[in-house]
Amino acid sequence: MPLTETTPEEKSATKAKVYPRKNKFGRYFFGLLALLFIGGLATLGLWAGQNVNQEELSKLGGISATTPVSLTPLSQGELQQVYDLVADPADYQVLFVATSNGLRRSGDGGQTWTDVEISELKGQAITGLALDGEDPERPIYIGTSGSGLFKSGDGGKTWTNLGLKNRNIQVVAAYKSAVYVAVSSPFAGIYHSSDAGKTFQPSDMGNLPPEINIQTIAIDPDNPLNLYIGTAFISGKRTTDYGRVKVSSDGGRTWKDLGNWDLNNSKGPDPRKAIIVLIYAPGDRLYAGDGNQLFRLSPDRTVWQSAGTGLPDTVYGVASDPQLPGIVYAATRDGFYRNTGIQEWQKLDEGKISTPFNNGNLTLKALPNLVSVNTHSNAISINGLNTTYLYGLDSEGRLSGFENRDFGKTVVAPVPGFKEPDFTPYNGVNPAAGVDPPTPDTPPDPGKTYFSETKHYLAGGFKTYWDKYGSLSAFGYPITEEFSEFIATQNVTRTVQYFERVRLDYDAAAKPGQEVSVGLLGRDAVALKYYVPGRFIPNTKDQAYFPQTKHTLRLGFYQFWDRNNGLVRFGYPLSEELDEKSVIDGKVGTVQYFERVKLEFNKESKQVQIGNLGREFLVRRGWLRP
């Protein structure tokens, strides 16, 4: 079932009325009205800052830059556009859809639908929809064009207007009380609330293009301040922006493009097509698609690659499993697929297909979507896991459903925080994989040491530096061999070797004798995290404030840092003290990040020590298992 593009004419078309010409006065009168109407539209177009050649955009495969809304209520029962679909995690058969004729609800998995009465809207288009399943209240958020953002905490019975009136809301996303609202021109940008919609940070656009057209939002479940957006190409705008996927690590204040967007790259995504499929999956996996092809961001975040083998040509939705987030599902034109490895997909089932939104001979359009929800019914194969129900909505309004019961031993999902590896940049070899020890016949080499504890060698300049400045107490055992790595935060490629606590870097351009140094692993570890700056405090023997990074050091952490030549060995603090769950043993401890290391408080010894940041970093990358 191939997808079709949704043009702005199809989204907001109304039937034109033809007036008969009765007399000369009437012709002049209606002519004057027409001129005033056309002039008003032109003025509105200039005011909105948009100049869209719709015919050209349609040929390029893009999606309209205007907000797909219908401000005039449609006739009773008429349905022309479906914008979004969500499921209630408390009851997987309860669904809500945002449509051009209001909000609709189903209590039987999409077989029958009823209108949700919202007195302030009365059939107006609901252009954005989100349900926060991680909030105990399970609030529903709906966005409109001009009437504002609404919230219901009782399943849609009563509603509260949260504001944001006179704005064209296109997308709403919510997770753990963090709410993001994407608005199109003339107030284009992202509004962010950290308190379930009570207050919103104003959209200052950061460094986003002024004509940005946001199609979808993905939130990092580990840190809701990490935000991803998929956008649509807009022709005829003042600046050329071909970056279709963007990321913000500060809740939408600043942005940068992700991946390489090249008009001449036939293997990568076409930047002239809208990104309507976007999901961030645990393990730092980001998937993006245009409703047909699906791509995955490379581990170094520089290139968009094929999402893997086994998928058909058309992928219109992607979702993570609600119980095992490492498992990713795809909705395609010939059924549902599951990804449990980095490059392989397996078909699950075609699913049950219905057409609940088709009404008469109307042309129905829908923004495709895939929803996964826990059924709370025991799975057949494993106790403790429930089945997962998948709802897929394609561009023509067909609703597909499938209940996945298979969580057997062959289904492997990464543990939380585990990043599936891609060793293509390393010739297909995991640098952290153990190597064979020297044989009894191997001649002794004083410049090379094998550590049976981790099955890795230490040699050359790295061994000399390790022996002189660190050894086990500061650096730990080697956990990789030497290899060449691109360091994204510094935009350089260097020979490196990872140890349990640090990474050693070799810089061939450094002064003789200074080629080896402790790398800025702390910066890499927190590259996409946002930590609230510390408040200024006066410097004393027990505390200090560092304006360079806007963070503080206090008491035990400061004393350990100070007496160990901390600025040289550890660098500036990158966070305040915080409680963090270790990906190695699952224990929660007090830690603080620095440019080169992570310090942690040992509850047993009551002492501050250098944490195993090197091992944790490679566990998150998927190179090592916890």
Secondary structure, DSSP 8 states (H G I E B T S, - for coil): -------HHHHH-----------HHHHHHHHHHHHHHHHHHHHHHHHHT----HHHHHHHT---SS-----S---TT---EEEEEEEETTEEEEEEEEETTEEEEESSTTSS-EE---TTTSS----EEEE-TTSTT--EEEE-BSS-EEEESSTTSS-EEEE-TTSBEEEEEEETTEEEEEE-TTS-EEEEESSTTSS-B----TTS-TT--EEEEEE-TT-TT-EEEEE---TT-SS-----EEEESSSSSS-EE-S---TT-TTS--TTS---EEEEETTTEEEEESSS-EEEE-TTSS-EEE--BS--S-EEEEEE-SSSTT-EEEEETTEEEEE-SSSBEEEEE--EEE-TT--TT---EE--EEEEEEEEEE-SSSTT-EEEEEEEE-TTS-EEEEEE----TT-----TT------GGGTT--TTS------TTS---TTEEEETTTTEEEEHHHHHHIIIIIHHHHT-SB-S--EEEEETTTTEEEEEEEBSS-EEEE-TTS-TT-SEEE--HHHHHTTT-----------BTTEEEETTTTEEEEHHHHHHHHHTTHHHHT-SB-S--EEEE-TTT--EEEEEEBSS-EEEEETTTTEEEE--HHHHHHHHHTSS--
